Amino acid sequence: MSPDPERPIRLEVHTREPFAGGHRFPGTGAYEVITATAHYAVDPEAAANRAIADLDLAPRDTTGNVCFSGDVEILRPVEGGRRRLFFDWGNRGNKRAVQYFCDAPHTNRPRTLADAGNGYLMRRGYTLVFGAWQGNLLPGDGRLLLDLPVASRGAEPVRGLTTAEFIVEEPTDSLPLSRWSSTRSYPVSERGAHTARLTRRRYPHSTPENLPTEAWRFARLQGGGSDLRTAATAVVPSRYDLHVDGGFRPGWIYELTYEAEEPLVLGLGLAAVRDLVTHLRHDPAQPAGPVQYVYGWGRSQTGRAIRDFIYLGFNEDGEGRPVFDGLLPHVSGAGRLGVERFANLTVPGGQQYEDHLNPADSFPFAYAETVDHLTGERDAIMKRASDPKVLHTQTSTEYWQRRGSLVHTTTDGRDLGFPPNVRGYLWSSSQHVADPTAGTPVKGICNHVQNVVATSALFRAVLDALDAWVSEGVEPPASAVPSVADGTLVTADTWSRQFPAVPGAVPPHEPNQLCAVDRSVVPPVADRSRGYAVLVPAVDADGNETAGVRAPMVAVPLGTYTGWNTRAPGQGHGALHEFSGSTFPFAATEDERLITGDPRLDVRTRYRDSADYVARVRAAAEELLAGRLLLDEDVERATTAAARWSAPRHRFELP
């Protein structure tokens, strides 16, 4: 059943139950969990929906609206809390806010006290809302799902050329065309099954080699189980899968160009967020309780979604009111989402080696108005009276892999800065994904172990700062990003001269560059003679970044921490790996440093003993506290975590 014609949304509540067994959080009290389905109705003729691609091709109901539905879950304080709604833009359908803001284990079904971690969001009295916005996900693992219409021309399906890129870490016979088991594939058309082309190449810049059509097919491998009925294998024709005889070779880049059909109207996901939040904010019949201020947070994919949400004008509801008061896009780099026809929203923004033709990075990159020096176009992310306050946070990885410098520079590499309603922060020498509960680091398919810098405490500080800015008019801490003017934002050549000769390090040749791309052809063609300036943060003698917000582990280092890692032999050796950073521990003693030829001071020379190290970590944390970049409670957490040389993230045996 569709919503009332006078309302763009109706919430169908399914369950209400106590959260964490009725546990009372200090200062707030008990919480409850509400599960619901949101039923949406969007007017395809309304000006507010003009940015939605293919909306004119979606089926309509008897009132002329386009209808769809999605999952909603609300975690609310029973006694009202502080009238602040916090929307989690679930990354690929997964709930992430409690994990990162509360140092909690990841779960898509938060129900127990353990699921609340340290309880920060609950102790602050936030009403947490998880609403489905990504429409091309498949059921499984508790993901939030949005059921979107398929674009069509009556009985005739919409068709078009699209490109899918495949990279595997171990031999694999078949993969869904979406490349992700969690994600709906665009099926190949009958004609496309006969005209598709598959190539492979060793590196992005290598010349592709065509795979003969007899060596691959649209099919999937099934079987291979452990009992009599499933032990046999079979190659089954499938419009949704790609099978390669002998399997995909690890580390190689495969590129399939084919005619697809049945595109989803993916842009409706942004309208869903707009209409759900507006409903919860203004409709007295909504179940979340009273709301005065609304904030939202997304990381990586959903950070890009937030930037597109603002850019495309979705932060204004049908009555001209702002939707969000403040937004926190994290590790989006300079990208936006991109919800054009046949988009795959699960695929990450383009990296140097992987998904390099993903259209996530297109002008404008910056919040402030600037000119594209390649085209003369003038534009900005922020350009409307309804724009929210924004605290944009990113790590070192975004400068190396996601063109993060373009967030605050011109396209030709000059300092630009931020508009008055935006602040930007580099979380120095940290990596894209920083699990709050991380243990001993591993290498995976990289040359170096992962970056171990703990940054989750910074989430809590920026949310407190955003709340004070919106609700009390208290200015947040000044932006802390590297700049060309002071020499902390540099070219790859300058950085390579600064980075120390760390024993065993395989540093990158350059960051992930961004060239002008001709998207009128499939696959798109990059023009390497015309590009945008991509700069990286300068480093000190240890190889740690000098600008930005230095977490206590970086301010008082036990090693060199980078936002980059390189692929190991057999996996695209030497190329940047996805969103991985590295840790290069210091030598434990002077004797070890000399035998390894390490130019960096050893741990024993730097710190008298473990107690000295812990004391310095506390001092660094208190300095962040004074700058409102860390909370009181996190000074104690940082100090406690520093005991035993920050084990298990570091392992030192000192005499």
C-alpha positions as CSV (number, residue, x, y, z in Angstrom):
1,M,0.0,0.0,0.0
2,S,1.4,3.4,-1.0
3,P,1.5,6.4,1.4
4,D,-1.3,9.0,1.7
5,P,-1.3,11.2,-1.4
6,E,-0.8,14.2,0.9
7,R,2.3,12.6,2.5
8,P,5.4,11.3,0.7
9,I,6.0,8.6,3.3
10,R,4.2,6.2,5.6
11,L,6.0,4.2,8.3
12,E,4.7,0.7,8.9
13,V,6.0,-0.3,12.4
14,H,6.6,-4.0,12.9
15,T,8.2,-4.4,16.3
16,R,9.1,-2.4,19.4
17,E,11.3,-4.0,22.1
18,P,13.6,-2.8,24.9
19,F,17.3,-2.3,23.9
20,A,20.0,-4.0,26.1
21,G,17.4,-5.5,28.4
22,G,16.2,-2.1,29.5
23,H,19.6,-0.9,30.6
24,R,19.6,2.7,31.7
25,F,22.4,4.8,30.2
26,P,23.8,7.5,32.4
27,G,22.1,10.9,31.8
28,T,19.6,9.4,29.3
29,G,17.9,6.3,30.6
30,A,16.6,3.3,28.7
31,Y,16.4,2.8,25.0
32,E,14.0,0.9,22.7
33,V,14.4,-0.6,19.2
34,I,11.7,0.0,16.6
35,T,11.7,-1.9,13.2
36,A,9.6,-0.6,10.4
37,T,9.1,-0.4,6.7
38,A,9.0,3.0,5.0
39,H,6.6,3.3,2.1
40,Y,7.5,6.2,-0.2
41,A,5.7,8.1,-2.9
42,V,7.7,10.5,-5.1
43,D,6.2,12.9,-7.5
44,P,8.2,12.6,-10.8
45,E,7.1,16.1,-11.9
46,A,8.3,17.9,-8.8
47,A,11.3,20.2,-9.1
48,A,12.9,18.6,-6.0
49,N,13.2,15.3,-7.9
50,R,14.6,16.5,-11.2
51,A,18.1,15.2,-10.3
52,I,16.9,11.6,-10.2
53,A,18.1,9.8,-13.4
54,D,15.4,7.8,-15.2
55,L,12.6,8.8,-12.8
56,D,10.5,9.5,-15.9
57,L,10.9,5.8,-16.9
58,A,9.7,4.4,-13.5
59,P,6.2,2.9,-13.2
60,R,3.6,5.2,-11.6
61,D,0.6,4.5,-9.4
62,T,-2.9,5.8,-10.0
63,T,-2.0,9.2,-8.5
64,G,1.0,9.6,-10.8
65,N,3.6,8.9,-8.1
66,V,6.5,6.5,-8.2
67,C,6.3,4.2,-5.2
68,F,8.9,2.1,-3.4
69,S,9.8,0.9,0.1
70,G,12.7,0.3,2.4
71,D,13.8,-0.9,5.8
72,V,14.1,1.4,8.8
73,E,15.3,0.8,12.3
74,I,15.2,3.3,15.1
75,L,17.1,3.1,18.4
76,R,15.5,5.8,20.6
77,P,15.6,6.9,24.2
78,V,12.3,6.0,25.9
79,E,12.3,9.2,27.9
80,G,12.9,11.5,25.0
81,G,16.7,12.0,25.2
82,R,18.1,15.3,23.9
83,R,15.8,15.7,20.9
84,R,18.7,15.1,18.5
85,L,18.3,12.6,15.6
86,F,21.5,11.0,14.3
87,F,21.1,9.3,10.9
88,D,23.5,6.5,10.0
89,W,24.0,6.4,6.2
90,G,24.5,2.6,6.3
91,N,27.5,1.6,4.3
92,R,26.4,-0.9,1.7
93,G,23.4,-1.6,3.9
94,N,25.4,-2.2,7.1
95,K,24.9,-0.3,10.3
96,R,28.2,1.4,11.2
97,A,27.7,4.4,13.4
98,V,27.5,2.6,16.8
99,Q,30.6,0.6,15.8
100,Y,32.7,3.6,15.1
101,F,31.4,6.2,17.6
102,C,31.0,3.7,20.5
103,D,34.0,1.4,19.8
104,A,31.5,-1.4,19.5
105,P,31.7,-4.7,17.6
106,H,30.0,-4.5,14.2
107,T,26.5,-5.9,14.1
108,N,23.4,-5.3,11.9
109,R,21.2,-6.2,14.8
110,P,22.1,-4.1,17.8
111,R,20.1,-5.5,20.7
112,T,22.5,-6.2,23.6
113,L,24.5,-4.0,26.0
114,A,27.7,-5.3,24.4
115,D,26.4,-4.0,21.1
116,A,26.5,-0.5,22.5
117,G,30.2,-0.5,23.1
118,N,31.1,2.4,25.4
119,G,27.6,3.8,25.0
120,Y,28.8,7.3,23.8
121,L,25.8,7.9,21.5
122,M,23.3,6.6,24.1
123,R,24.9,8.6,26.9
124,R,24.6,11.7,24.7
125,G,20.9,11.0,24.3
126,Y,20.8,10.6,20.5
127,T,17.9,9.0,18.6
128,L,19.7,6.7,16.1
129,V,18.0,6.1,12.8
130,F,19.1,3.5,10.3
131,G,17.3,3.8,6.9
132,A,17.9,1.9,3.7
133,W,19.0,4.1,0.8
134,Q,21.0,1.8,-1.5
135,G,18.6,0.0,-3.9
136,N,20.9,-2.6,-5.6
137,L,21.6,-4.7,-2.5
138,L,20.5,-8.4,-2.1
139,P,19.1,-9.8,1.1
140,G,21.6,-11.3,3.6
141,D,23.6,-10.6,6.7
142,G,20.9,-8.3,8.1
143,R,21.5,-5.6,5.5
144,L,19.0,-2.7,5.2
145,L,17.2,-3.1,1.9
146,L,15.5,-0.6,-0.4
147,D,13.1,-2.0,-3.0
148,L,13.3,0.2,-6.0
149,P,11.5,0.2,-9.4
150,V,13.2,-0.8,-12.6
151,A,13.3,1.8,-15.4
152,S,11.5,0.7,-18.6
153,R,9.8,2.0,-21.7
154,G,6.5,0.2,-21.3
155,A,7.0,-3.4,-22.2
156,E,10.4,-2.7,-23.6
157,P,13.4,-2.9,-21.2
158,V,15.9,-0.1,-21.0
159,R,19.3,-1.3,-22.4
160,G,22.7,0.1,-22.6
161,L,26.5,-0.6,-22.6
162,T,28.1,-0.9,-19.3
163,T,31.5,-2.0,-18.0
164,A,32.4,-4.3,-15.1
165,E,35.9,-4.7,-13.7
166,F,37.0,-7.8,-11.8
167,I,40.1,-8.4,-9.6
168,V,40.5,-11.4,-7.3
169,E,43.0,-12.3,-4.6
170,E,42.7,-16.1,-5.1
171,P,41.7,-18.3,-8.1
172,T,38.0,-18.0,-8.8
173,D,36.0,-19.6,-11.5
174,S,32.9,-17.4,-11.6
175,L,31.7,-14.1,-10.2
176,P,28.4,-12.1,-10.3
177,L,28.4,-9.3,-12.9
178,S,28.1,-6.9,-10.0
179,R,31.5,-8.3,-8.7
180,W,30.0,-8.4,-5.2
181,S,27.9,-11.3,-3.8
182,S,25.8,-8.8,-1.8
183,T,24.8,-6.8,-4.9
184,R,22.3,-7.2,-7.7
185,S,23.8,-7.6,-11.1
186,Y,22.5,-5.9,-14.2
187,P,21.6,-8.9,-16.4
188,V,23.1,-9.2,-19.9
189,S,20.6,-8.7,-22.7
190,E,20.0,-11.4,-25.3
191,R,22.0,-9.4,-27.9
192,G,24.7,-8.5,-25.3
193,A,25.4,-12.2,-24.6
194,H,26.7,-12.4,-28.2
195,T,28.5,-9.0,-28.5
196,A,30.2,-8.7,-25.1
197,R,34.0,-8.3,-24.9
198,L,36.3,-9.5,-22.1
199,T,39.9,-8.2,-21.7
200,R,42.5,-8.6,-19.0
201,R,45.7,-6.6,-18.2
202,R,48.4,-6.8,-15.6
203,Y,48.3,-3.1,-14.6
204,P,45.9,-0.3,-15.3
205,H,48.3,1.2,-17.8
206,S,49.1,-2.2,-19.5
207,T,47.8,-2.9,-23.0
208,P,44.6,-5.1,-22.6
209,E,44.5,-8.5,-24.2
210,N,41.3,-9.9,-25.5
211,L,40.1,-13.2,-24.1
212,P,38.6,-15.4,-26.9
213,T,34.9,-15.9,-26.5
214,E,35.3,-19.7,-26.2
215,A,37.3,-19.1,-23.0
216,W,34.5,-17.5,-21.0
217,R,30.7,-17.3,-20.9
218,F,27.8,-15.8,-19.0
219,A,27.4,-18.6,-16.4
220,R,28.1,-19.6,-12.8
221,L,29.8,-22.6,-11.3
222,Q,27.7,-24.5,-8.8
223,G,28.4,-27.6,-6.7
224,G,31.7,-28.6,-5.2
225,G,30.1,-29.5,-1.9
226,S,31.0,-32.2,0.6
227,D,28.1,-34.6,0.2
228,L,26.9,-36.8,-2.6
229,R,24.3,-34.4,-3.9
230,T,26.5,-31.3,-4.0
231,A,30.0,-32.8,-4.8
232,A,29.7,-32.6,-8.6
233,T,30.2,-29.3,-10.3
234,A,28.4,-27.8,-13.2
235,V,28.6,-24.6,-15.3
236,V,25.1,-23.2,-15.4
237,P,24.1,-20.5,-17.9
238,S,23.2,-17.3,-16.1
239,R,22.4,-13.7,-17.3
240,Y,23.8,-12.4,-14.0
241,D,27.3,-14.1,-13.8
242,L,30.6,-14.4,-15.6
243,H,32.6,-17.7,-15.8
244,V,36.2,-17.9,-17.0
245,D,37.6,-21.3,-18.0
246,G,40.5,-22.0,-15.7
247,G,39.4,-19.2,-13.4
248,F,40.2,-15.6,-12.9
249,R,44.0,-15.1,-12.3
250,P,44.8,-13.4,-9.0
251,G,45.9,-9.8,-9.3
252,W,45.0,-9.4,-13.0
253,I,42.4,-6.7,-14.0
254,Y,39.6,-8.2,-16.1
255,E,37.2,-5.8,-17.8
256,L,33.9,-6.9,-19.3
257,T,31.9,-4.6,-21.6
258,Y,28.4,-5.8,-22.3
259,E,24.9,-4.6,-23.1
260,A,22.9,-4.7,-19.9
261,E,19.2,-4.1,-19.2
262,E,16.8,-3.5,-16.3
263,P,18.5,-0.5,-14.6
264,L,17.2,0.5,-11.2
265,V,16.2,4.1,-10.5
266,L,19.0,4.4,-8.0
267,G,18.6,8.1,-7.3
268,L,15.4,7.4,-5.4
269,G,17.7,6.4,-2.6
270,L,18.7,10.0,-2.0
271,A,15.0,11.0,-2.0
272,A,14.3,8.2,0.5
273,V,16.8,9.8,3.0
274,R,15.3,13.2,2.4
275,D,11.7,12.1,2.9
276,L,12.4,9.8,5.9
277,V,14.4,12.4,7.8
278,T,11.8,15.1,7.0
279,H,9.0,12.8,8.2
280,L,10.8,12.0,11.5
281,R,11.6,15.7,12.0
282,H,8.3,17.3,11.3
283,D,5.4,14.7,11.4
284,P,3.9,14.6,14.9
285,A,2.7,11.0,14.2
286,Q,6.2,9.6,13.7
287,P,7.5,7.0,16.2
288,A,11.0,8.4,16.9
289,G,9.9,11.0,19.5
290,P,10.5,14.8,19.4
291,V,13.3,16.0,17.3
292,Q,14.9,19.5,17.4
293,Y,18.2,19.0,15.5
294,V,19.2,16.4,12.9
295,Y,22.7,15.2,12.1
296,G,24.0,12.5,9.7
297,W,27.2,10.6,9.3
298,G,28.6,8.4,6.6
299,R,32.0,6.9,5.9
300,S,33.6,6.1,2.5
301,Q,30.8,5.1,0.1
302,T,28.2,6.9,2.3
303,G,30.5,9.9,2.8
304,R,30.4,10.3,-1.0
305,A,26.6,9.9,-0.8
306,I,26.4,12.7,1.6
307,R,28.4,15.0,-0.7
308,D,26.1,14.1,-3.6
309,F,23.0,14.6,-1.4
310,I,24.2,18.2,-0.7
311,Y,25.3,18.9,-4.3
312,L,22.1,17.7,-5.9
313,G,19.9,19.7,-3.6
314,F,18.4,17.0,-1.5
315,N,19.0,18.8,1.8
316,E,15.8,20.8,1.1
317,D,12.4,19.2,1.6
318,G,9.3,19.8,-0.4
319,E,8.4,22.8,1.7
320,G,11.8,24.4,1.3
321,R,13.0,23.5,4.8
322,P,16.5,22.1,5.5
323,V,16.6,18.4,6.1
324,F,19.9,18.0,8.0
325,D,21.3,20.7,10.3
326,G,24.8,19.1,10.2
327,L,26.6,16.3,8.3
328,L,29.8,14.4,8.9
329,P,31.1,12.9,5.6
330,H,34.2,10.7,6.5
331,V,36.8,9.3,4.2
332,S,35.0,10.3,1.0
333,G,38.0,11.9,-0.5
334,A,37.1,14.3,-3.3
335,G,34.4,11.9,-4.6
336,R,30.6,11.9,-4.9
337,L,28.3,9.0,-5.3
338,G,27.1,9.0,-8.9
339,V,23.7,7.5,-9.5
340,E,23.5,7.5,-13.2
341,R,22.0,4.6,-15.3
342,F,23.6,1.2,-14.6
343,A,25.7,2.6,-11.7
344,N,26.9,0.0,-9.2
345,L,26.8,1.8,-5.9
346,T,28.6,-1.0,-4.0
347,V,31.8,-0.5,-6.1
348,P,34.2,1.7,-4.2
349,G,35.4,5.0,-5.6
350,G,38.2,4.5,-8.1
351,Q,41.6,3.6,-6.8
352,Q,45.0,3.4,-8.5
353,Y,44.8,-0.3,-9.3
354,E,41.1,-1.2,-8.6
355,D,37.9,0.3,-10.0
356,H,39.9,3.0,-11.6
357,L,37.2,4.1,-14.1
358,N,34.5,4.4,-11.4
359,P,32.9,7.9,-12.1
360,A,32.9,8.9,-8.4
361,D,35.4,11.6,-8.9
362,S,34.1,14.4,-11.2
363,F,34.0,18.1,-10.9
364,P,33.2,19.8,-8.6
365,F,35.4,18.3,-5.9
366,A,35.5,21.1,-3.4
367,Y,32.9,22.5,-1.1
368,A,33.9,26.1,-2.1
369,E,33.3,27.5,-5.5
370,T,36.2,27.1,-8.0
371,V,36.8,26.7,-11.7
372,D,37.7,23.5,-13.5
373,H,40.9,24.6,-15.2
374,L,40.5,21.9,-17.9
375,T,36.9,22.9,-19.0
376,G,36.3,26.4,-17.6
377,E,33.3,25.2,-15.7
378,R,32.5,26.9,-12.3
379,D,30.8,25.0,-9.6
380,A,30.8,24.0,-5.9
381,I,29.4,21.3,-3.6
382,M,27.9,24.0,-1.3
383,K,25.8,26.5,-3.2
384,R,22.3,26.7,-1.5
385,A,20.8,28.5,1.4
386,S,19.6,25.0,2.7
387,D,23.1,23.6,2.9
388,P,24.0,22.1,6.3
389,K,27.0,22.7,8.4
390,V,29.7,20.1,7.5
391,L,32.7,18.7,9.2
392,H,34.6,16.8,6.5
393,T,37.1,14.3,7.9
394,Q,39.6,12.2,6.0
395,T,42.8,10.2,6.5
396,S,46.1,10.0,4.8
397,T,44.7,7.3,2.5
398,E,42.3,9.7,0.9
399,Y,45.2,11.9,-0.2
400,W,46.9,8.9,-1.8
401,Q,44.0,7.0,-3.2
402,R,40.9,9.3,-3.3
403,R,42.4,12.6,-4.5
404,G,41.6,14.1,-1.1
405,S,43.7,17.3,-1.8
406,L,41.0,18.4,-4.3
407,V,38.6,18.9,-1.4
408,H,40.5,22.0,-0.4
409,T,42.5,23.0,-3.5
410,T,41.8,24.3,-7.0
411,T,41.9,21.8,-9.7
412,D,45.4,23.0,-10.7
413,G,46.8,22.6,-7.2
414,R,46.4,25.9,-5.4
415,D,45.1,26.4,-1.9
416,L,41.3,27.0,-1.9
417,G,40.1,26.4,1.7
418,F,36.5,25.9,2.8
419,P,33.3,28.0,2.8
420,P,32.1,29.4,6.2
421,N,29.8,26.5,7.0
422,V,32.5,23.8,6.4
423,R,35.5,22.7,8.3
424,G,38.0,20.0,7.2
425,Y,40.3,17.8,9.2
426,L,43.1,15.4,8.1
427,W,43.5,12.6,10.6
428,S,47.3,12.5,10.1
429,S,49.1,9.3,9.2
430,S,46.0,7.1,9.6
431,Q,44.3,4.8,7.1
432,H,40.8,4.7,5.5
433,V,39.5,1.9,7.7
434,A,40.5,2.0,11.3
435,D,38.6,-0.7,13.2
436,P,38.1,0.5,16.8
437,T,38.7,-3.0,18.1
438,A,41.7,-3.8,15.9
439,G,44.3,-6.2,17.3
440,T,47.6,-7.3,15.9
441,P,48.0,-6.0,12.3
442,V,48.3,-8.3,9.3
443,K,49.7,-8.0,5.8
444,G,47.0,-9.7,3.7
445,I,48.1,-9.3,0.0
446,C,50.2,-6.2,0.8
447,N,53.9,-5.7,1.2
448,H,53.5,-4.2,4.7
449,V,51.4,-4.8,7.8
450,Q,48.3,-2.6,8.1
451,N,48.3,0.9,9.7
452,V,47.5,0.6,13.4
453,V,46.7,4.2,14.3
454,A,43.6,4.4,16.6
455,T,41.3,7.2,15.5
456,S,37.8,6.3,16.7
457,A,38.0,8.8,19.6
458,L,38.1,11.6,17.0
459,F,34.6,10.7,15.8
460,R,33.2,11.5,19.3
461,A,35.0,14.9,19.4
462,V,33.8,16.0,16.0
463,L,30.2,15.1,16.7
464,D,30.3,17.0,20.0
465,A,31.8,20.0,18.0
466,L,29.1,19.7,15.3
467,D,26.3,19.6,18.0
468,A,27.8,22.7,19.7
469,W,28.1,24.5,16.4
470,V,24.5,23.8,15.4
471,S,22.7,24.1,18.7
472,E,24.7,26.7,20.5
473,G,26.5,28.6,17.8
474,V,29.9,27.6,19.2
475,E,32.5,27.6,16.4
476,P,34.2,24.2,15.9
477,P,38.0,23.9,15.9
478,A,39.6,25.5,13.0
479,S,40.2,23.4,9.9
480,A,43.4,21.3,10.1
481,V,44.5,20.2,6.7
482,P,47.8,20.5,4.8
483,S,48.4,23.5,2.6
484,V,50.6,24.4,-0.3
485,A,51.4,27.8,1.3
486,D,53.1,26.4,4.4
487,G,54.8,23.4,2.5
488,T,52.7,20.7,4.2
489,L,50.9,19.7,1.0
490,V,53.4,18.6,-1.7
491,T,53.9,16.8,-4.9
492,A,54.8,13.2,-5.1
493,D,58.4,14.1,-6.0
494,T,58.8,16.3,-3.0
495,W,57.3,13.6,-0.7
496,S,59.6,10.9,-2.1
497,R,62.6,13.1,-1.1
498,Q,61.2,13.5,2.4
499,F,60.2,9.9,3.2
500,P,63.0,8.1,5.0
501,A,64.8,5.0,3.7
502,V,62.8,2.6,5.9
503,P,64.3,-0.9,5.7
504,G,62.0,-3.2,3.6
505,A,59.6,-0.5,2.6
506,V,58.1,-0.6,-0.9
507,P,56.7,3.0,-1.3
508,P,54.3,4.0,-4.0
509,H,55.6,5.7,-7.2
510,E,52.9,8.3,-7.0
511,P,49.4,8.8,-5.6
512,N,46.3,7.9,-7.6
513,Q,46.2,10.5,-10.3
514,L,43.0,11.9,-11.8
515,C,42.9,12.4,-15.6
516,A,40.2,13.9,-17.7
517,V,38.0,11.1,-18.9
518,D,35.8,10.7,-22.1
519,R,32.7,9.1,-20.7
520,S,30.9,9.2,-24.0
521,V,32.4,5.8,-24.9
522,V,32.2,2.5,-23.1
523,P,34.6,1.7,-21.5
524,P,35.5,5.3,-20.7
525,V,38.9,6.5,-22.0
526,A,41.3,8.5,-19.8
527,D,43.3,11.3,-21.3
528,R,46.6,11.1,-19.5
529,S,47.8,14.4,-21.1
530,R,45.1,16.3,-19.2
531,G,44.8,15.9,-15.5
532,Y,44.0,17.4,-12.1
533,A,46.6,18.2,-9.5
534,V,46.7,15.5,-6.8
535,L,48.9,16.4,-3.8
536,V,49.9,14.5,-0.7
537,P,50.7,15.5,2.9
538,A,54.4,16.3,3.7
539,V,56.2,14.1,6.3
540,D,58.8,14.5,8.9
541,A,62.1,12.7,9.4
542,D,60.2,9.6,10.7
543,G,57.9,9.6,7.7
544,N,54.8,10.7,9.7
545,E,52.7,13.5,8.4
546,T,53.3,17.0,9.8
547,A,49.9,18.6,9.2
548,G,46.4,17.8,10.4
549,V,45.1,16.2,13.6
550,R,47.7,13.9,15.1
551,A,46.1,11.1,17.2
552,P,48.2,10.4,20.3
553,M,49.7,7.3,18.6
554,V,51.1,9.6,15.9
555,A,52.1,12.5,18.1
556,V,54.1,10.0,20.2
557,P,55.1,7.4,17.6
558,L,56.4,3.9,17.8
559,G,56.8,3.7,14.1
560,T,56.1,5.3,10.8
561,Y,52.4,5.2,9.9
562,T,51.2,5.8,6.3
563,G,47.9,6.0,4.5
564,W,49.3,3.8,1.7
565,N,50.3,0.2,1.3
566,T,51.5,-1.5,-1.9
567,R,50.5,-4.8,-3.4
568,A,52.7,-7.8,-2.9
569,P,54.3,-9.9,-5.8
570,G,51.7,-11.8,-7.8
571,Q,48.9,-9.3,-6.8
572,G,49.9,-6.3,-8.9
573,H,53.3,-5.7,-7.2
574,G,54.1,-2.1,-6.3
575,A,50.7,-0.6,-7.0
576,L,48.7,1.0,-4.3
577,H,46.3,-1.5,-2.6
578,E,42.7,-0.4,-2.1
579,F,42.4,1.7,1.1
580,S,45.2,0.1,3.1
581,G,47.8,1.9,5.1
582,S,51.1,0.6,6.5
583,T,53.0,0.5,9.8
584,F,56.8,0.4,9.9
585,P,57.8,-0.1,13.5
586,F,60.9,1.6,14.8
587,A,63.9,-0.5,15.8
588,A,63.6,-1.5,19.4
589,T,67.2,-0.6,20.3
590,E,70.2,1.2,18.9
591,D,71.9,-2.1,18.1
592,E,68.9,-3.2,16.0
593,R,68.8,0.1,14.2
594,L,72.4,-0.1,13.2
595,I,72.3,-3.7,12.0
596,T,69.2,-2.9,9.8
597,G,70.5,0.5,8.6
598,D,67.3,2.2,9.8
599,P,67.7,6.1,9.7
600,R,65.0,6.6,12.3
601,L,65.7,6.7,16.0
602,D,65.0,3.6,18.0
603,V,62.4,3.2,20.7
604,R,64.9,3.0,23.6
605,T,66.6,6.2,22.5
606,R,63.3,8.0,22.2
607,Y,61.7,6.9,25.5
608,R,63.3,6.1,28.8
609,D,60.8,3.3,29.5
610,S,57.2,2.3,29.0
611,A,56.1,4.8,31.7
612,D,57.8,7.6,29.9
613,Y,56.0,6.6,26.7
614,V,52.6,6.5,28.5
615,A,53.2,9.9,30.0
616,R,53.9,11.4,26.7
617,V,50.8,9.9,25.2
618,R,48.8,11.4,28.0
619,A,50.3,14.8,27.3
620,A,49.5,14.5,23.6
621,A,45.9,13.5,24.4
622,E,45.5,16.5,26.8
623,E,46.8,18.8,24.1
624,L,44.0,17.5,21.8
625,L,41.5,17.9,24.6
626,A,42.5,21.6,25.0
627,G,41.8,22.1,21.3
628,R,38.4,20.3,21.5
629,L,39.6,17.5,19.3
630,L,39.4,14.8,22.0
631,L,37.0,14.3,24.9
632,D,37.9,13.9,28.6
633,E,37.0,10.3,28.6
634,D,39.2,9.6,25.6
635,V,42.3,11.0,27.3
636,E,42.0,8.2,29.8
637,R,41.3,5.6,27.1
638,A,44.4,6.8,25.1
639,T,46.5,6.6,28.2
640,T,45.3,3.1,29.1
641,A,45.8,1.8,25.6
642,A,49.4,3.0,25.6
643,A,50.4,0.6,28.4
644,R,52.8,-2.1,27.3
645,W,53.9,-0.1,24.3
646,S,50.4,0.0,22.8
647,A,50.1,-3.8,22.5
648,P,48.7,-5.6,20.6
649,R,48.9,-3.0,17.9
650,H,52.6,-2.9,18.6
651,R,54.9,-5.6,19.9
652,F,58.2,-4.6,21.4
653,E,60.6,-6.7,23.5
654,L,62.9,-4.2,25.1
655,P,65.8,-5.1,27.4
